[in-house]
Amino acid sequence: MKHTLIGFLALSGGIFALDQSIKNRIEQTPPAQFPRKVEYPAASCGIFHPRGSRQISVQARLLGSLPAGINHCEKIPVTLHRSHNQGVFMNMLEGHPKAVAGLSSGALGLFSLAYLPALWKKCSALYMAGAALITGGALSNVYDHLKRGYVIDYFSLPIKPIRHVIFNIGDFSIFAGLFAFLWDQIHC
């Protein structure tokens, strides 16, 4: 149980901290600098050297100097935005800030009541990772609603069905956590 709780808190806290730090950086950047297209190394490139377990510096990848043996790294085009979402998903309920804050806080509370007791049970690692991803992402977005009155969304991907949807790391981790839950329930 101790390791499960520590891992859960580390993953959900890490998601919260990462998302909030990016949101703060986005808010400090002048609005005229958005939208802006950037390219990031794809996760499929890996962070580890292909001929061993030597870790490659992520900064070296971002600066363009790759270690010998790695000639290129596929890049994902991302568009950075500065979007204030005053509603829930895709601005639904915009104009009703108290309802949105109450709904978001209530949903997080219900989720906690339903899934956090699993910390004291023997559950799969995928189930626990899903719970941590959802909790970290939801905490970050609820914090925004309560502190700012809106959620900061800051990136979009060039994938046809969702290319006009602007996300944040919290949103992405909630979707990834839901996927982990579903996968765990279907395949285990």
Secondary structure, 3 states (H helix, E strand, C coil): CHHHHHHHHHHHHHHHHHHHHHHHHHHHCCHHHCCEEEEEECHHHCCECCCCCCECCHHHHHHCCCCCCCCCCCEEEEEEEEEEECCCHHHCCCCCHHHHHHHHHHHHHHHHHHHHHHHHCCCCHHHHHHHHHHHHHHHHHHHHHHHCCCEEEEEECCCHHHCCCCECHHHHHHHHHHHHHHHHHHHC
